[in-house]
Amino acid sequence: MKTATTRLCIYPKDIQRITGKSYRQSIRMMQNIRKELNKLQNELVSIEEFCQYTSLKYEQVEPLIVG
Protein backbone atom coordinates (compact mmCIF):
# COMPACT_ATOMS: atom_id res chain seq x y z
CA MET A 1 0.00 0.00 0.00
CA LYS A 2 1.41 3.36 -1.01
CA THR A 3 1.28 6.20 1.50
CA ALA A 4 0.59 9.74 0.41
CA THR A 5 3.59 11.99 0.77
CA THR A 6 2.96 15.56 1.76
CA ARG A 7 5.46 18.38 1.80
CA LEU A 8 5.81 21.15 4.33
CA CYS A 9 7.66 23.59 2.10
CA ILE A 10 6.71 25.27 -1.14
CA TYR A 11 8.87 25.77 -4.23
CA PRO A 12 8.74 28.31 -7.08
CA LYS A 13 7.28 25.71 -9.44
CA ASP A 14 4.34 25.26 -7.03
CA ILE A 15 3.82 29.02 -6.83
CA GLN A 16 3.91 29.15 -10.63
CA ARG A 17 1.20 26.48 -10.83
CA ILE A 18 -0.97 28.17 -8.18
CA THR A 19 -0.71 31.79 -9.34
CA GLY A 20 -0.15 31.42 -13.07
CA LYS A 21 2.89 33.70 -12.86
CA SER A 22 6.17 32.99 -14.60
CA TYR A 23 8.88 30.97 -12.88
CA ARG A 24 11.02 34.09 -12.36
CA GLN A 25 8.11 36.00 -10.81
CA SER A 26 7.48 33.02 -8.53
CA ILE A 27 11.10 33.19 -7.35
CA ARG A 28 10.67 36.91 -6.65
CA MET A 29 7.50 36.20 -4.67
CA MET A 30 9.40 33.66 -2.53
CA GLN A 31 12.14 36.24 -1.97
CA ASN A 32 9.53 38.77 -0.85
CA ILE A 33 7.97 36.24 1.54
CA ARG A 34 11.39 35.49 3.05
CA LYS A 35 12.14 39.19 3.37
CA GLU A 36 8.83 39.91 5.09
CA LEU A 37 9.28 36.99 7.50
CA ASN A 38 12.93 37.90 8.21
CA LYS A 39 14.19 34.56 6.91
CA LEU A 40 17.61 33.89 5.48
CA GLN A 41 18.10 33.09 1.81
CA ASN A 42 18.62 29.38 2.51
CA GLU A 43 15.58 28.96 4.77
CA LEU A 44 12.53 27.25 3.32
CA VAL A 45 9.08 28.79 3.07
CA SER A 46 6.25 26.65 4.40
CA ILE A 47 2.95 26.21 2.61
CA GLU A 48 1.16 27.85 5.56
CA GLU A 49 3.44 30.91 5.36
CA PHE A 50 2.71 31.16 1.63
CA CYS A 51 -1.03 30.96 2.34
CA GLN A 52 -0.82 33.70 4.96
CA TYR A 53 1.18 35.93 2.60
CA THR A 54 -1.22 35.49 -0.31
CA SER A 55 -4.43 35.26 1.76
CA LEU A 56 -5.29 31.96 0.12
CA LYS A 57 -6.82 29.09 2.04
CA TYR A 58 -4.72 25.98 2.63
CA GLU A 59 -7.59 23.84 1.30
CA GLN A 60 -7.40 25.65 -2.05
CA VAL A 61 -3.62 25.40 -2.32
CA GLU A 62 -3.08 21.79 -1.17
CA PRO A 63 -4.55 20.04 -4.26
CA LEU A 64 -2.32 22.10 -6.58
CA ILE A 65 0.90 20.97 -4.89
CA VAL A 66 2.25 17.83 -6.49
CA GLY A 67 3.97 15.28 -4.23
Order of alpha helices (4+ residues) and beta strands (2+ residues): alpha-alpha-alpha-alpha
